[in-house]
Amino acid sequence: METKNMNILLPTDFSDNSWSAIVYALKLYANEPCTFYILNSAHLKVSAMSDMSNKIVKVMKDNAIKELLELKNLAENANANANHEFETILSLEDLKTGIQKAVEKYAIDLVVMGTKGATGAKEVFFGSNTVRIIKKMRKCPVLIIPEDYDFVKPEQIAFPTDFNRFYGQVELQPLKDLAALYNSEIRIVHINAETKLNEVQEYNISSLQSYLEDFEHSFHWMPDYSKKAVEINDFIEELKIDVLAMVNYKHSFIESIVNEPVIKTIGFSPKVPFLVIPD
């Protein structure tokens, strides 16, 4: 069977953090045919534009194009895979719009990005750009790579759920695609808020089992603490998890994170890559 060529979008602001995310993506898909689209947003606010001549704007665009090409060369040289192709995209819109347009135009399967850009504060896990992307991305999954994270084969993938929500083929496909790369085990983690599951939860468990029957998977019950973030970091450590995967639906844990006015108050900073699957 012919392997599908993956289209992967790599947003960059030329920071070390975004380069680490690119390196992770190259290693994750080392054995897969892929086209990597490296995207930079050279967006200027209208107020700034009116004060500048077209000449300055042109210089900024030229600089961004030059940096993109340098980054492309760097990626090609860091990567000896003949199955990989690289393209560059310069967007003159804000990053969120640039990403959304690229996802549609180039039939992107996955966006891989760092947690924060050049100006990210140390104590905040998600930078504001990352939060905006997670909130708005409804077309394809986003894989968020923690700062200074060295590639580890994703042998264990955690998928937390309270079993109250049914997951079908569409939501589970990105999880299965990721697990298929390295025959990863999918660990379904239930944060135990109740002593007994109801009929809906029982049904959703059996659906998950049937959808994941071709994959090694196991179910784990975690005690209910007061803070979900603490539990999630605990089982990442306890089960030696390499990637955390969650579906971003209304009132989900992810939505509660990205809607926090100051993200650090939740104290959520997983030490592993985080796959956000759109609803």
VENRA-V597356 format. One record per residue. N is the residue number from 1. RES is the residue in three letters. PSI is psi in whole degrees, -180 to 180 (none if undefined). NEAR is the number of other ideal C-beta (glycine too) atoms within 8 Angstrom. Layout:
N|RES|PSI|NEAR, N|RES|PSI|NEAR
//
This chain:
1|MET|135|2, 2|GLU|134|3, 3|THR|136|6, 4|LYS|137|5, 5|ASN|125|7, 6|MET|138|11, 7|ASN|116|11, 8|ILE|129|15, 9|LEU|130|14, 10|LEU|92|15, 11|PRO|142|15, 12|THR|145|13, 13|ASP|18|9, 14|PHE|19|9, 15|SER|165|10, 16|ASP|-38|5, 17|ASN|-43|13, 18|SER|-30|15, 19|TRP|-40|12, 20|SER|-40|13, 21|ALA|-38|13, 22|ILE|-46|15, 23|VAL|-42|10, 24|TYR|-46|13, 25|ALA|-42|13, 26|LEU|-40|14, 27|LYS|-39|8, 28|LEU|-41|10, 29|TYR|29|12, 30|ALA|-32|7, 31|ASN|11|5, 32|GLU|144|9, 33|PRO|124|8, 34|CYS|150|12, 35|THR|122|12, 36|PHE|125|14, 37|TYR|112|14, 38|ILE|118|15, 39|LEU|132|15, 40|ASN|138|15, 41|SER|117|12, 42|ALA|48|10, 43|HIS|133|10, 44|LEU|136|9, 45|LYS|147|6, 46|VAL|-40|6, 47|SER|-39|6, 48|ALA|-37|8, 49|MET|-41|9, 50|SER|-23|6, 51|ASP|-4|5, 52|MET|152|9, 53|SER|161|5, 54|ASN|-28|6, 55|LYS|-44|6, 56|ILE|-42|8, 57|VAL|-42|11, 58|LYS|-41|8, 59|VAL|-43|8, 60|MET|-42|10, 61|LYS|-46|11, 62|ASP|-41|8, 63|ASN|-43|8, 64|ALA|-41|11, 65|ILE|-43|10, 66|LYS|-46|8, 67|GLU|-38|10, 68|LEU|-44|14, 69|LEU|-38|9, 70|GLU|-41|8, 71|LEU|-40|14, 72|LYS|-45|12, 73|ASN|-41|8, 74|LEU|-45|9, 75|ALA|-42|13, 76|GLU|-39|8, 77|ASN|-29|6, 78|ALA|-1|7, 79|ASN|113|8, 80|ALA|21|3, 81|ASN|117|7, 82|ALA|-16|4, 83|ASN|-6|7, 84|HIS|134|12, 85|GLU|153|6, 86|PHE|136|10, 87|GLU|154|10, 88|THR|146|13, 89|ILE|125|12, 90|LEU|117|11, 91|SER|135|14, 92|LEU|11|7, 93|GLU|174|8, 94|ASP|161|7, 95|LEU|-45|12, 96|LYS|-47|10, 97|THR|-42|9, 98|GLY|-43|15, 99|ILE|-46|14, 100|GLN|-42|11, 101|LYS|-41|10, 102|ALA|-38|14, 103|VAL|-43|13, 104|GLU|-46|8, 105|LYS|-40|6, 106|TYR|15|12, 107|ALA|55|6, 108|ILE|135|13, 109|ASP|-27|8, 110|LEU|139|12, 111|VAL|129|16, 112|VAL|123|14, 113|MET|158|14, 114|GLY|167|13, 115|THR|-32|13, 116|LYS|164|14, 117|GLY|-161|11, 118|ALA|-28|7, 119|THR|12|6, 120|GLY|134|11, 121|ALA|144|6, 122|LYS|-43|4, 123|GLU|-7|4, 124|VAL|124|11, 125|PHE|-50|10, 126|PHE|128|13, 127|GLY|167|11, 128|SER|-35|6, 129|ASN|-44|11, 130|THR|-43|13, 131|VAL|-45|11, 132|ARG|-42|10, 133|ILE|-47|15, 134|ILE|-43|14, 135|LYS|-41|7, 136|LYS|-18|8, 137|MET|111|15, 138|ARG|0|5, 139|LYS|-32|8, 140|CYS|161|11, 141|PRO|156|11, 142|VAL|129|13, 143|LEU|118|14, 144|ILE|126|14, 145|ILE|124|12, 146|PRO|158|13, 147|GLU|141|9, 148|ASP|31|5, 149|TYR|124|11, 150|ASP|141|4, 151|PHE|132|8, 152|VAL|136|5, 153|LYS|130|6, 154|PRO|80|14, 155|GLU|-28|7, 156|GLN|120|12, 157|ILE|127|17, 158|ALA|137|14, 159|PHE|93|11, 160|PRO|140|12, 161|THR|152|11, 162|ASP|5|8, 163|PHE|7|11, 164|ASN|-13|6, 165|ARG|137|9, 166|PHE|131|6, 167|TYR|124|11, 168|GLY|-169|8, 169|GLN|-41|6, 170|VAL|-49|5, 171|GLU|-34|11, 172|LEU|-15|12, 173|GLN|-47|8, 174|PRO|-35|13, 175|LEU|-45|14, 176|LYS|-39|10, 177|ASP|-42|9, 178|LEU|-45|13, 179|ALA|-33|14, 180|ALA|-25|7, 181|LEU|-42|11, 182|TYR|26|7, 183|ASN|47|5, 184|SER|153|15, 185|GLU|134|11, 186|ILE|119|13, 187|ARG|111|14, 188|ILE|118|13, 189|VAL|123|12, 190|HIS|122|12, 191|ILE|115|10, 192|ASN|83|8, 193|ALA|-17|5, 194|GLU|164|6, 195|THR|-28|2, 196|LYS|138|4, 197|LEU|146|7, 198|ASN|-180|7, 199|GLU|-40|5, 200|VAL|-45|8, 201|GLN|-43|11, 202|GLU|-43|10, 203|TYR|-44|9, 204|ASN|-32|14, 205|ILE|-47|11, 206|SER|-33|8, 207|SER|-45|11, 208|LEU|-43|13, 209|GLN|-42|9, 210|SER|-39|7, 211|TYR|-28|10, 212|LEU|18|12, 213|GLU|-25|6, 214|ASP|0|3, 215|PHE|146|11, 216|GLU|125|7, 217|HIS|157|11, 218|SER|157|8, 219|PHE|138|7, 220|HIS|138|10, 221|TRP|128|6, 222|MET|144|11, 223|PRO|154|6, 224|ASP|109|7, 225|TYR|-177|7, 226|SER|-26|3, 227|LYS|117|8, 228|LYS|-38|9, 229|ALA|-37|10, 230|VAL|-45|10, 231|GLU|-44|13, 232|ILE|-45|14, 233|ASN|-32|12, 234|ASP|-47|9, 235|PHE|-23|15, 236|ILE|-43|13, 237|GLU|-49|9, 238|GLU|-42|6, 239|LEU|9|11, 240|LYS|54|6, 241|ILE|138|13, 242|ASP|-27|12, 243|VAL|139|15, 244|LEU|131|14, 245|ALA|135|12, 246|MET|152|13, 247|VAL|133|11, 248|ASN|89|11, 249|TYR|175|8, 250|LYS|133|5, 251|HIS|18|5, 252|SER|171|11, 253|PHE|-41|9, 254|ILE|-44|11, 255|GLU|-37|11, 256|SER|-32|11, 257|ILE|-52|12, 258|VAL|-16|11, 259|ASN|-6|5, 260|GLU|135|9, 261|PRO|-40|3, 262|VAL|111|6, 263|ILE|-33|12, 264|LYS|-16|8, 265|THR|-27|7, 266|ILE|-25|10, 267|GLY|29|8, 268|PHE|106|10, 269|SER|82|7, 270|PRO|148|11, 271|LYS|4|8, 272|VAL|162|11, 273|PRO|148|13, 274|PHE|113|12, 275|LEU|115|16, 276|VAL|116|13, 277|ILE|128|12, 278|PRO|152|10, 279|ASP|none|9
//
